[in-house]
């Protein structure tokens, strides 16, 4: 999941919370969590490939 432009999902979630818009904050927070999860999965994938390619 790529951010829309340079959108920082976590920052947008905080801004929405400050405005009292909990539903929007939850959407932004979910997008942020998905982004974090994706980065973690990419690191795991790289590690698995590195192990698989070892002689």
Rosetta blueprint (number, residue, H / E / L):
1 X L
2 X L
3 X L
4 X L
5 X L
6 X L
7 X L
8 X L
9 X H
10 X H
11 X H
12 X H
13 X H
14 X H
15 X H
16 X H
17 X H
18 X H
19 X L
20 X L
21 X L
22 X H
23 X H
24 X H
25 X H
26 X H
27 X H
28 X H
29 X H
30 X H
31 X H
32 X H
33 X H
34 X H
35 X H
36 X H
37 X H
38 X H
39 X H
40 X H
41 X H
42 X H
43 X H
44 X H
45 X H
46 X H
47 X H
48 X H
49 X H
50 X H
51 X H
52 X H
53 X L
54 X L
55 X L
